[in-house]
Amino acid sequence: MRVGFIGTGSMGSILIEAFIRSGALNPEQVVATNRTLSKVERLAEHIPGLQVARSNKEAAEGSDLLFLCIKPLEFKEVIEDIRPVVTGEQLVISITSPVLLRHLEEQLPCKIAKIIPSITNYVLSGAALCIYGNRTMPEDEVLLENLLSHIGSPIRVSEQYTRISSDLSSCGPAFLAYFIQKYAEAAVNATGISEEEATLLASEMTLGTGKLLTTGGFTPATLQKRVAVPGGITAEGLRIMEKELGGVFYDLIRTTHAKYDEDVEKVEARFFGTQVD
Ligand SMILES: NC(=O)c1ccc[n+]([C@@H]2O[C@H](COP(=O)([O-])OP(=O)(O)OC[C@H]3O[C@@H](n4cnc5c(N)ncnc54)[C@H](OP(=O)(O)O)[C@@H]3O)[C@@H](O)[C@H]2O)c1
């Protein structure tokens, strides 16, 4: 199997490295290209055997799977480059939420899937969301999910829930990192504990909490109940969090969805020349 990558920026390079490090793919199976070729050449220096394609067309030709790791407004150009060489047997996989499956199915003759990876896939952990177009067969879906299972947990979602699922699994690491940073900063300022120690304690706590919630048999509610005994210190802390943070998540979701709607409109304007206000 040959697997192509167009775009070796942040996410493209994370996926390539994770697939190879996990043993899912040999470097010789991977062909990658990037608009600025020096970027993919640098990646190939670190990953002996990785093949560099000099153009998007060259990366697309003969790849069984082709990952498009580019930003939404970069799609039109890449699609135009690869359209002449893509065949019905190939599976093209977009990693970006605002480019809809129907955008790609209208533009390309091949099978189409979307995955939304997460930076957590770099450490072979976390979810990798999978959404399929109308042309994929069950065996294509099994193939893709087997590959993804080496770098995380493939989870199927419907396109309707792509944005909210991506908020949780792909934006989530940044949101949680913000929480940890603020908590550690306050700990340092209020008590004088070192930043390294506070960050380490909060990070280890996050890892353990993730395990309790995925394989430890707890739900968020039962975990809080178990830790926060009535009248105790944790219960007092939770009371403050509910008071200060209770409404923030609705604002967060409203904001990310508004940005997503704006991006979908821009993509449609770019693909189909529709008006954007
Ligand atoms: N970052 C995350 O955690 C995450 C998670 C899930 C999904 N995503 C999605 O992944 C997508 C890519 O994000 P990113 O953070 O990897 O962006 P990025 O770092 O900007 O990478 C995009 C890469 O695509 C290359 N590129 C642009 N136009 C091209 C073209 N015409 N032909 C070939 N290569 C081209 C760019 O090349 P240059 O070097 O010339 O700029 C750049 O290296 C985004 O849509 C994002 O929503 C990101």
The ligand as an SDF file (V2000), in Angstrom:
LIG
                    3D

 48 52  0  0  0  0  0  0  0  0999 V2000
   -3.4650   21.5430   14.3040 N   0  0  0  0  0  0  0  0  0  0  0  0
   -4.3640   20.6840   14.7830 C   0  0  0  0  0  0  0  0  0  0  0  0
   -4.3670   20.2720   15.9540 O   0  0  0  0  0  0  0  0  0  0  0  0
   -5.4100   20.1460   13.8440 C   0  0  0  0  0  0  0  0  0  0  0  0
   -6.2440   19.0950   14.2630 C   0  0  0  0  0  0  0  0  0  0  0  0
   -7.1880   18.5750   13.3710 C   0  0  0  0  0  0  0  0  0  0  0  0
   -7.3090   19.1300   12.1060 C   0  0  0  0  0  0  0  0  0  0  0  0
   -6.5110   20.1670   11.7460 N   0  0  0  0  0  0  0  0  0  0  0  0
   -6.6890   20.7350   10.4000 C   0  0  0  0  0  0  0  0  0  0  0  0
   -5.5720   20.4320    9.6260 O   0  0  0  0  0  0  0  0  0  0  0  0
   -5.4550   21.4140    8.6020 C   0  0  0  0  0  0  0  0  0  0  0  0
   -3.9930   21.7770    8.4670 C   0  0  0  0  0  0  0  0  0  0  0  0
   -3.6000   22.4100    9.6670 O   0  0  0  0  0  0  0  0  0  0  0  0
   -2.0760   22.6050   10.0350 P   0  0  0  0  0  0  0  0  0  0  0  0
   -2.0650   23.1180   11.4230 O   0  0  0  0  0  0  0  0  0  0  0  0
   -1.2830   21.3850    9.6950 O   0  0  0  0  0  0  0  0  0  0  0  0
   -1.7110   23.8020    8.9950 O   0  0  0  0  0  0  0  0  0  0  0  0
   -0.2750   24.2150    8.4760 P   0  0  0  0  0  0  0  0  0  0  0  0
    0.7580   23.9680    9.5260 O   0  0  0  0  0  0  0  0  0  0  0  0
   -0.4060   25.5840    7.8950 O   0  0  0  0  0  0  0  0  0  0  0  0
    0.0140   23.1980    7.2810 O   0  0  0  0  0  0  0  0  0  0  0  0
   -0.5480   23.3070    6.0100 C   0  0  0  0  0  0  0  0  0  0  0  0
    0.5160   22.8770    5.0190 C   0  0  0  0  0  0  0  0  0  0  0  0
   -0.0950   22.7880    3.7280 O   0  0  0  0  0  0  0  0  0  0  0  0
    0.8580   23.2700    2.7880 C   0  0  0  0  0  0  0  0  0  0  0  0
    0.1690   23.7360    1.5810 N   0  0  0  0  0  0  0  0  0  0  0  0
   -0.6260   24.8190    1.4530 C   0  0  0  0  0  0  0  0  0  0  0  0
   -1.0600   24.9570    0.1840 N   0  0  0  0  0  0  0  0  0  0  0  0
   -0.5140   23.9190   -0.5080 C   0  0  0  0  0  0  0  0  0  0  0  0
   -0.5710   23.5120   -1.8560 C   0  0  0  0  0  0  0  0  0  0  0  0
   -1.2640   24.1900   -2.7750 N   0  0  0  0  0  0  0  0  0  0  0  0
    0.1120   22.4050   -2.2000 N   0  0  0  0  0  0  0  0  0  0  0  0
    0.8370   21.6980   -1.3060 C   0  0  0  0  0  0  0  0  0  0  0  0
    0.9390   22.0390   -0.0010 N   0  0  0  0  0  0  0  0  0  0  0  0
    0.2700   23.1360    0.3950 C   0  0  0  0  0  0  0  0  0  0  0  0
    1.5550   24.4190    3.4920 C   0  0  0  0  0  0  0  0  0  0  0  0
    2.7920   24.6580    2.8520 O   0  0  0  0  0  0  0  0  0  0  0  0
    3.7340   25.9360    3.1260 P   0  0  0  0  0  0  0  0  0  0  0  0
    4.8980   25.3750    3.8680 O   0  0  0  0  0  0  0  0  0  0  0  0
    4.1110   26.4520    1.7720 O   0  0  0  0  0  0  0  0  0  0  0  0
    2.9230   26.9290    3.9060 O   0  0  0  0  0  0  0  0  0  0  0  0
    1.6800   23.8890    4.9190 C   0  0  0  0  0  0  0  0  0  0  0  0
    2.9000   23.2000    5.1520 O   0  0  0  0  0  0  0  0  0  0  0  0
   -6.3280   22.5980    9.0130 C   0  0  0  0  0  0  0  0  0  0  0  0
   -7.4440   22.6910    8.1730 O   0  0  0  0  0  0  0  0  0  0  0  0
   -6.7570   22.2530   10.4120 C   0  0  0  0  0  0  0  0  0  0  0  0
   -8.0960   22.6490   10.6650 O   0  0  0  0  0  0  0  0  0  0  0  0
   -5.5520   20.6780   12.5580 C   0  0  0  0  0  0  0  0  0  0  0  0
  1  2  1  0
  2  3  2  0
  2  4  1  0
  4  5  1  0
  4 48  2  0
  5  6  2  0
  6  7  1  0
  7  8  2  0
  8  9  1  0
  8 48  1  0
  9 10  1  0
  9 46  1  0
 10 11  1  0
 11 12  1  0
 11 44  1  0
 12 13  1  0
 13 14  1  0
 14 15  2  0
 14 16  1  0
 14 17  1  0
 17 18  1  0
 18 19  2  0
 18 20  1  0
 18 21  1  0
 21 22  1  0
 22 23  1  0
 23 24  1  0
 23 42  1  0
 24 25  1  0
 25 26  1  0
 25 36  1  0
 26 27  1  0
 26 35  1  0
 27 28  2  0
 28 29  1  0
 29 30  1  0
 29 35  2  0
 30 31  1  0
 30 32  2  0
 32 33  1  0
 33 34  2  0
 34 35  1  0
 36 37  1  0
 36 42  1  0
 37 38  1  0
 38 39  2  0
 38 40  1  0
 38 41  1  0
 42 43  1  0
 44 45  1  0
 44 46  1  0
 46 47  1  0
M  CHG  2   8   1  16  -1
M  END
$$$$
